[in-house]
Each structure stands twice: as structure tokens, then as C-alpha cells.
Amino acid sequence: MGAKLENTTIIHAGRVFTLAKERLTLENGNTVDLEIIRHPGAAAIVPLKGKDNLLLIKQFRRAAGGYIWEIPAGTLNKGEDPLTCAHRELEEETGFSARSMEKMGEIIPVPGYSDERIHIFLAADLVPATQNLDKDELLSVHEIPVSEAISMALAGRIQDGKTLAGLFFLNLKRNNV
């Protein structure tokens, strides 16, 4: 069982997510009020260029305090399939499309207060397309060897959770785990 939902109050309904206050009765009998971010989900893409290089983006993220290294990603539109979102976001952010796109895994980045799920894909056989950034996207695209990206992660230069998960899944795949 886990918990019984007693009631929900919407605190904020925004463009990307909804903040709800939920009252639950837990299976141990305790009643708790939780604030939960309801998010439509996202797709993140590990773009493999050739055999040994990745396309990473360096993107301005106000909430993170400046520019950070990331894999391309974006929020699912209402009713959108994660694979469709992955193709769209790869092209919009990097200016490349992928002839091959394979789901490697799925993560719940902050399960303590959000229901967001990020679907992580491996994009391969990249071909030039047209970059089409959203008006709030300030980023640059960089081709980086996979080994260097892993070194950047280990050195703390890559701190974004979905990007770390993407590198983890890629490393497992490349090592046939």
C-alpha cells in the first residue's frame, strides 16, 4: 500500500511543472503533508559522434549559477512519446539528427519531491541538421572524446545528474555489461 492520498491542493501551476501539496496517510498510520513537483518527464540524449566522441553542450542554467556541461535534453510535450522528444531535442540543441536512437535507461532524478522521469537515449549515426534553440537556451555544442567526458565527470566538472547517468549507461553499454 505505502500510502493513501487524502487530498491534493495545487499551489502553483506553471509552464513546465505543477507544485502540489498532498496529504497522505501512511501505512504506519501517520498523516503527512508533502510538497510534490508534478513534471511531464523528459528525454536526454547521449549523442555519439563516430565511435569515440560525444556531443556535449555547455549551457547557461540560472538555477545552477552559470554554465554547466550537459547532454542534450528536453521536456516531453503533452502526450509526446519520449523517443519523439529525444529526436526533436537532439536536433534543436545540437544541429544534428540521429539515424539510430536507442533507449539505454530511465532515471527519477529527485524522488523525494518530484515525479519527473528522464528517459535516456543513445543517439548514433549523426547527420547534420538545423539547430533551432528555444529563446531561453544559451548554449554551445562541443565534440569531446568519451574518455575526456568521463574524466570531466570524475573531476567534478560535469555535475548534472542526467549527464552523469547518461555517461554511466554509455560506459555499461560499451563494456557489454
C-alpha positions as CSV (number, residue, x, y, z in Angstrom):
1,M,0.0,0.0,0.0
2,G,2.6,2.6,1.1
3,A,0.1,5.5,1.5
4,K,-3.4,6.6,1.0
5,L,-4.0,10.0,-0.7
6,E,-6.4,12.1,1.4
7,N,-6.4,15.3,-0.6
8,T,-4.4,17.4,-3.0
9,T,-4.1,21.2,-3.3
10,I,-2.4,22.8,-6.3
11,I,0.0,25.5,-5.0
12,H,1.3,26.6,-8.4
13,A,0.6,25.5,-12.0
14,G,3.4,26.7,-14.3
15,R,4.6,26.3,-17.8
16,V,6.8,23.3,-17.0
17,F,5.6,21.8,-13.8
18,T,2.9,21.9,-11.1
19,L,3.6,22.2,-7.4
20,A,1.1,20.2,-5.3
21,K,0.6,19.8,-1.6
22,E,-0.6,16.3,-0.8
23,R,-1.9,15.0,2.5
24,L,-1.2,11.3,2.9
25,T,-2.0,8.6,5.5
26,L,1.0,6.3,5.5
27,E,0.6,2.6,6.2
28,N,2.1,3.1,9.6
29,G,-0.9,5.4,10.5
30,N,1.0,8.7,10.3
31,T,-0.6,11.6,8.4
32,V,1.9,13.8,6.5
33,D,1.7,16.8,4.2
34,L,4.1,16.6,1.2
35,E,5.0,19.2,-1.4
36,I,5.4,17.4,-4.7
37,I,6.5,18.7,-8.1
38,R,4.5,17.1,-10.9
39,H,6.5,17.1,-14.1
40,P,5.6,15.7,-17.5
41,G,9.0,13.9,-17.9
42,A,11.9,14.4,-20.2
43,A,14.2,12.8,-22.7
44,A,18.0,13.1,-22.6
45,I,20.3,12.1,-25.3
46,V,23.9,10.8,-25.3
47,P,25.0,11.8,-28.9
48,L,27.8,9.5,-30.0
49,K,29.7,11.1,-32.9
50,G,31.7,8.4,-34.7
51,K,33.0,5.7,-32.3
52,D,34.7,7.6,-29.6
53,N,33.4,11.2,-29.4
54,L,30.3,12.7,-27.8
55,L,28.5,16.0,-28.4
56,L,28.1,17.8,-25.0
57,I,26.6,21.1,-24.5
58,K,27.7,23.9,-22.2
59,Q,24.5,25.6,-21.2
60,F,23.6,28.6,-19.1
61,R,21.5,27.4,-16.1
62,R,20.4,30.3,-13.8
63,A,19.3,27.9,-11.1
64,A,22.8,26.2,-11.1
65,G,24.6,29.5,-11.0
66,G,26.1,29.7,-14.5
67,Y,27.2,27.5,-17.3
68,I,27.3,23.7,-16.8
69,W,28.1,20.7,-19.0
70,E,25.2,18.6,-20.1
71,I,23.9,16.1,-22.6
72,P,21.0,17.5,-24.8
73,A,17.6,17.1,-23.1
74,G,14.2,18.5,-23.0
75,T,10.7,18.2,-21.5
76,L,8.1,16.0,-23.0
77,N,5.2,17.8,-24.7
78,K,1.7,16.7,-23.5
79,G,1.1,13.1,-24.8
80,E,4.6,13.0,-26.6
81,D,6.5,9.8,-26.8
82,P,10.0,10.0,-25.2
83,L,11.7,8.8,-28.4
84,T,10.0,11.6,-30.4
85,C,11.1,14.1,-27.8
86,A,14.7,12.8,-28.0
87,H,14.9,13.2,-31.7
88,R,13.4,16.7,-31.5
89,E,15.7,17.9,-28.7
90,L,18.8,16.4,-30.3
91,E,18.2,18.4,-33.5
92,E,17.1,21.6,-31.7
93,E,20.0,21.8,-29.4
94,T,22.9,20.3,-31.4
95,G,22.0,20.8,-35.0
96,F,22.4,17.1,-35.6
97,S,19.8,14.3,-36.2
98,A,20.4,10.6,-35.5
99,R,19.7,7.7,-37.8
100,S,19.9,5.4,-34.8
101,M,18.3,6.1,-31.4
102,E,18.2,3.5,-28.6
103,K,16.8,3.8,-25.1
104,M,19.5,3.0,-22.6
105,G,17.6,3.6,-19.3
106,E,15.4,5.8,-17.2
107,I,16.0,7.8,-14.0
108,I,14.0,9.5,-11.4
109,P,16.3,12.4,-10.5
110,V,14.7,13.7,-7.3
111,P,12.3,11.1,-6.0
112,G,11.9,12.8,-2.6
113,Y,9.8,15.6,-4.1
114,S,9.2,15.1,-7.8
115,D,7.7,12.5,-10.1
116,E,9.8,13.5,-13.1
117,R,11.2,10.6,-15.1
118,I,14.1,11.2,-17.6
119,H,14.4,8.7,-20.5
120,I,18.0,8.4,-21.6
121,F,18.8,7.5,-25.2
122,L,21.9,6.8,-27.1
123,A,22.0,8.6,-30.5
124,A,24.3,7.3,-33.2
125,D,25.0,7.7,-36.9
126,L,24.6,11.5,-36.6
127,V,24.0,13.7,-39.6
128,P,24.0,17.5,-39.8
129,A,20.6,19.1,-39.4
130,T,19.4,22.6,-38.4
131,Q,19.9,23.8,-34.8
132,N,16.7,25.6,-33.5
133,L,17.3,26.8,-30.0
134,D,14.4,27.9,-27.8
135,K,14.5,31.6,-26.8
136,D,15.7,30.7,-23.2
137,E,18.5,28.4,-24.4
138,L,22.0,29.8,-24.3
139,L,24.4,27.0,-25.1
140,S,27.4,25.9,-27.2
141,V,28.0,22.4,-28.6
142,H,31.3,20.7,-28.1
143,E,32.7,17.4,-29.6
144,I,34.6,15.7,-26.8
145,P,36.2,12.2,-26.6
146,V,34.2,9.8,-24.4
147,S,37.3,9.3,-22.2
148,E,37.6,13.0,-21.6
149,A,33.9,13.3,-20.7
150,I,34.4,10.5,-18.1
151,S,37.5,12.3,-16.8
152,M,35.5,15.6,-16.6
153,A,32.8,13.7,-14.6
154,L,35.3,12.2,-12.2
155,A,37.0,15.6,-11.7
156,G,33.6,17.2,-10.8
157,R,33.5,19.3,-14.0
158,I,30.3,17.5,-15.0
159,Q,27.8,17.6,-12.1
160,D,24.4,17.4,-13.9
161,G,22.6,14.2,-12.8
162,K,21.1,13.2,-16.2
163,T,24.5,13.7,-17.8
164,L,26.3,11.5,-15.2
165,A,23.6,8.9,-15.7
166,G,24.0,9.0,-19.5
167,L,27.7,8.5,-19.2
168,F,27.1,5.7,-16.8
169,F,24.7,3.9,-19.2
170,L,27.1,4.5,-22.1
171,N,30.0,3.1,-20.2
172,L,28.0,0.0,-19.3
173,K,26.9,-0.4,-22.9
174,R,30.4,0.0,-24.3
175,N,31.7,-2.6,-21.8
176,N,28.8,-5.1,-22.6
177,V,27.6,-5.1,-19.0
